[in-house]
């Protein structure tokens, strides 16, 4: 009996080989950065809006795409109530605080639930990436929804993502999902810029530091997966107040401690992508 193994057919070889996706850039942009967290409620949208503003204020042309179809936040956080204009072919992004913005929340009533199946979400994402007239952007910041579902797959497989920043709070229940997000981006060959420890601690009226959600978990996770730890952002009631009135903290108070953290991070990103 021969020990020679039977040769695989071309069709079988094709099925076994990892699929290579054709990733297209978003027209009108140089670099596309995803702000992600596989866990909801960690302040990802707040991070995305303030990072976009910080990049803009240090001289970059910036767009902000709210990709959270089921729970859009950008209309509220930027205080936008207008509808985008269209020439019948493309939508015009709405400009606020010098940021070009687009969100499903601009096209629907604020209280209307988006009861959509996956293919409809994918179609909406493709509209926002292919049929919006983004103009001469250095960066487009994508505010991703929680999880590792249709939106993440659409961007990772079809859109040229130049990097992803993963936002988390330090407690283990959040970090369990963060690990899933890291592995997803690694599997889909998306560069992870680094991890951010959001709501990391609170400075009380007594000036003491309180680590409400634990301490050091995000940094340890970054070290475990050999990726950058981008720093800590503390809890501050001013962040929520500014977002609720439609004027994020980087726009409201550039001298605030939180704003300075965002400016430091924005400068690092600008150096990494534009100045090299």
C-alpha positions as CSV (number, residue, x, y, z in Angstrom):
1,X,0.0,0.0,0.0
2,X,1.4,3.4,-1.0
3,X,2.2,5.9,1.7
4,X,1.9,8.8,-0.7
5,X,-0.7,11.3,0.3
6,X,-3.3,12.1,-2.3
7,X,-2.9,15.6,-3.8
8,X,-5.6,18.2,-3.0
9,X,-7.6,19.6,-5.9
10,X,-7.3,23.3,-6.7
11,X,-10.8,23.8,-5.2
12,X,-10.0,22.1,-2.0
13,X,-6.7,24.1,-1.7
14,X,-8.6,27.3,-2.2
15,X,-11.0,26.5,0.6
16,X,-8.1,25.8,3.0
17,X,-6.1,28.9,2.2
18,X,-6.9,32.0,4.3
19,X,-9.1,34.4,2.3
20,X,-7.5,37.6,1.2
21,X,-9.8,40.6,1.2
22,X,-9.6,43.5,-1.1
23,X,-9.6,46.5,1.2
24,X,-10.5,49.9,-0.3
25,X,-9.6,53.3,1.2
26,X,-12.4,55.7,1.9
27,X,-12.2,58.3,-0.8
28,X,-11.2,61.8,0.3
29,X,-9.1,60.5,3.3
30,X,-5.5,59.7,3.9
31,X,-5.8,57.6,7.1
32,X,-8.7,55.7,8.6
33,X,-8.6,55.0,12.3
34,X,-11.1,52.9,14.2
35,X,-12.0,53.5,17.8
36,X,-13.2,50.2,19.1
37,X,-14.2,48.3,22.2
38,X,-15.9,44.9,22.2
39,X,-17.6,46.1,25.5
40,X,-20.3,48.8,25.6
41,X,-20.4,51.6,28.2
42,X,-16.6,52.2,28.4
43,X,-16.7,55.7,26.9
44,X,-15.7,54.9,23.4
45,X,-17.8,57.5,21.7
46,X,-16.6,60.2,24.1
47,X,-13.0,59.2,23.3
48,X,-13.6,59.2,19.5
49,X,-15.2,62.7,19.6
50,X,-12.5,64.3,21.8
51,X,-9.7,62.6,19.9
52,X,-11.1,63.9,16.6
53,X,-11.3,67.5,18.1
54,X,-7.8,67.3,19.4
55,X,-6.4,66.2,16.0
56,X,-8.3,69.1,14.4
57,X,-7.0,71.7,16.8
58,X,-3.4,70.7,16.2
59,X,-3.8,71.3,12.5
60,X,-5.2,68.1,10.9
61,X,-8.2,67.9,8.6
62,X,-10.5,65.4,10.4
63,X,-13.7,63.5,9.7
64,X,-15.8,61.6,12.3
65,X,-18.0,58.7,11.2
66,X,-20.5,57.3,13.7
67,X,-20.6,53.6,12.7
68,X,-22.8,52.6,15.6
69,X,-26.0,52.1,13.7
70,X,-28.1,50.9,16.6
71,X,-27.0,53.5,19.1
72,X,-25.6,56.6,17.3
73,X,-24.0,59.2,19.8
74,X,-22.4,61.8,17.6
75,X,-25.6,63.9,16.9
76,X,-26.1,64.4,20.7
77,X,-22.4,64.9,21.5
78,X,-21.9,67.5,18.8
79,X,-25.3,69.1,19.2
80,X,-26.2,68.4,15.5
81,X,-29.9,68.5,14.5
82,X,-29.6,69.2,10.8
83,X,-30.1,66.7,8.0
84,X,-27.2,66.1,5.5
85,X,-27.6,67.5,2.0
86,X,-27.4,65.4,-1.0
87,X,-26.9,65.9,-4.8
88,X,-28.7,62.7,-5.5
89,X,-25.4,60.8,-5.7
90,X,-23.5,61.5,-2.5
91,X,-24.3,62.8,1.0
92,X,-22.5,65.9,2.2
93,X,-21.0,65.5,5.7
94,X,-22.2,68.0,8.3
95,X,-19.4,70.2,9.5
96,X,-19.3,71.1,13.2
97,X,-16.3,72.4,15.2
98,X,-14.3,72.1,12.0
99,X,-15.0,68.3,11.9
100,X,-16.8,66.6,9.0
101,X,-19.4,64.4,10.5
102,X,-21.7,61.6,9.4
103,X,-24.1,59.4,11.4
104,X,-27.3,57.4,10.9
105,X,-28.6,59.6,13.6
106,X,-28.7,62.5,11.1
107,X,-31.1,60.6,8.9
108,X,-33.6,59.3,11.5
109,X,-35.6,60.6,14.4
110,X,-33.6,60.5,17.6
111,X,-36.1,58.1,19.3
112,X,-36.5,55.8,16.3
113,X,-35.1,52.3,17.0
114,X,-33.0,50.8,14.2
115,X,-34.5,47.4,14.0
116,X,-32.3,46.2,11.2
117,X,-30.8,42.8,10.3
118,X,-27.1,42.4,9.4
119,X,-27.3,43.1,5.6
120,X,-29.0,46.4,6.2
121,X,-26.3,47.5,8.6
122,X,-23.7,46.5,6.1
123,X,-25.5,48.5,3.4
124,X,-25.6,51.6,5.6
125,X,-21.8,51.3,6.4
126,X,-21.0,51.0,2.7
127,X,-23.1,54.1,2.0
128,X,-21.2,56.1,4.7
129,X,-17.8,55.0,3.3
130,X,-18.5,55.1,-0.4
131,X,-21.3,57.7,-0.9
132,X,-20.3,60.5,1.4
133,X,-18.4,63.4,0.0
134,X,-15.5,63.4,2.5
135,X,-13.2,66.2,1.5
136,X,-9.3,66.2,1.8
137,X,-9.1,64.5,5.2
138,X,-5.9,63.7,7.0
139,X,-7.8,61.3,9.3
140,X,-11.3,59.9,9.5
141,X,-12.1,58.6,12.9
142,X,-14.6,55.7,13.0
143,X,-16.7,55.4,16.2
144,X,-17.3,51.7,16.1
145,X,-20.2,49.9,17.9
146,X,-19.6,47.4,20.7
147,X,-19.0,43.8,19.9
148,X,-17.3,41.9,17.1
149,X,-20.2,41.7,14.6
150,X,-21.3,42.9,11.1
151,X,-19.9,46.4,11.4
152,X,-16.5,45.3,12.6
153,X,-16.3,42.7,9.9
154,X,-17.4,45.1,7.1
155,X,-14.7,47.6,8.0
156,X,-12.0,45.0,8.7
157,X,-12.6,43.0,5.5
158,X,-13.7,45.7,3.0
159,X,-12.3,49.0,4.2
160,X,-8.6,49.9,4.4
161,X,-8.2,50.5,8.2
162,X,-4.8,52.1,9.0
163,X,-5.1,51.4,12.7
164,X,-7.4,50.7,15.6
165,X,-7.4,52.1,19.1
166,X,-9.1,49.9,21.7
167,X,-10.8,51.6,24.6
168,X,-11.6,49.9,27.9
169,X,-12.2,50.4,31.6
170,X,-9.9,48.4,33.9
171,X,-12.3,45.8,35.4
172,X,-12.0,42.2,34.3
173,X,-15.5,42.0,32.8
174,X,-14.6,44.7,30.3
175,X,-11.2,43.3,29.6
176,X,-12.7,39.9,28.7
177,X,-14.4,41.5,25.8
178,X,-11.3,43.6,24.9
179,X,-9.3,40.4,24.5
180,X,-11.9,39.2,22.0
181,X,-11.6,42.5,20.1
182,X,-7.8,42.3,20.0
183,X,-7.9,38.8,18.6
184,X,-10.5,39.8,16.0
185,X,-8.3,42.6,14.7
186,X,-5.2,40.4,14.7
187,X,-7.1,37.7,12.8
188,X,-8.3,40.3,10.3
189,X,-4.8,41.8,10.0
190,X,-5.7,45.3,11.3
191,X,-2.9,47.2,13.0
192,X,-3.7,47.9,16.7
193,X,-2.3,51.3,17.6
194,X,-2.7,50.6,21.3
195,X,-5.0,50.3,24.3
196,X,-6.5,53.2,26.4
197,X,-7.5,52.9,30.0
198,X,-10.7,55.1,30.2
199,X,-12.5,56.0,33.4
200,X,-9.2,54.8,35.0
201,X,-9.6,56.6,38.3
202,X,-11.3,59.5,40.1
203,X,-9.8,62.4,42.0
204,X,-12.0,63.0,45.0
205,X,-12.7,66.3,46.7
206,X,-10.0,65.3,49.2
207,X,-7.5,65.2,46.2
208,X,-7.0,61.4,46.7
209,X,-7.0,59.0,43.8
210,X,-9.7,56.4,43.8
211,X,-9.5,53.4,41.4
212,X,-13.3,52.6,41.3
213,X,-13.0,49.9,38.6
214,X,-9.8,48.4,39.6
215,X,-6.3,49.3,38.5
216,X,-3.7,48.3,35.9
217,X,-5.8,45.8,34.0
218,X,-5.6,47.5,30.6
219,X,-1.9,48.0,30.9
220,X,-1.4,44.4,31.7
221,X,-3.6,43.3,28.8
222,X,-1.5,45.5,26.4
223,X,1.7,43.9,27.7
224,X,0.2,40.4,27.4
225,X,-0.6,41.0,23.7
226,X,2.6,43.0,23.0
227,X,0.8,46.2,22.0
228,X,1.1,49.8,23.1
229,X,-0.4,51.1,26.2
230,X,-1.5,54.6,25.3
231,X,-2.3,55.9,28.8
232,X,-5.1,56.6,31.4
233,X,-8.0,58.9,31.2
234,X,-9.6,59.7,34.6
235,X,-13.3,60.0,35.4
236,X,-14.5,63.6,35.6
237,X,-18.1,64.9,35.7
238,X,-17.1,67.7,33.3
239,X,-16.7,65.2,30.5
240,X,-20.3,64.0,30.7
241,X,-21.7,67.5,31.2
242,X,-19.9,68.8,28.1
243,X,-21.0,65.8,26.0
244,X,-24.6,66.3,27.1
245,X,-24.7,69.9,26.0
246,X,-23.2,69.0,22.6
247,X,-19.8,70.6,23.2
248,X,-17.2,68.0,24.1
249,X,-14.6,68.8,26.7
250,X,-11.7,69.4,24.2
251,X,-14.0,72.0,22.5
252,X,-15.3,73.5,25.8
253,X,-12.1,73.7,27.7
254,X,-8.8,73.1,26.0
255,X,-6.9,73.7,29.2
256,X,-8.6,71.0,31.2
257,X,-6.5,68.1,32.4
258,X,-8.6,65.7,30.3
259,X,-8.2,67.9,27.2
260,X,-4.4,67.9,27.6
261,X,-4.4,64.1,27.7
262,X,-6.2,64.0,24.4
263,X,-3.8,66.6,22.9
264,X,-0.8,64.5,23.9
265,X,-2.3,61.5,22.2
266,X,-3.3,63.4,19.1
267,X,0.3,64.7,18.7
268,X,1.6,61.1,18.9
269,X,-0.8,60.0,16.3
270,X,-0.1,62.9,14.0
271,X,3.7,62.2,14.3
272,X,3.2,58.5,13.6
273,X,1.1,59.0,10.5
274,X,1.7,62.4,9.0
275,X,5.2,63.5,10.1
276,X,7.1,60.4,9.2
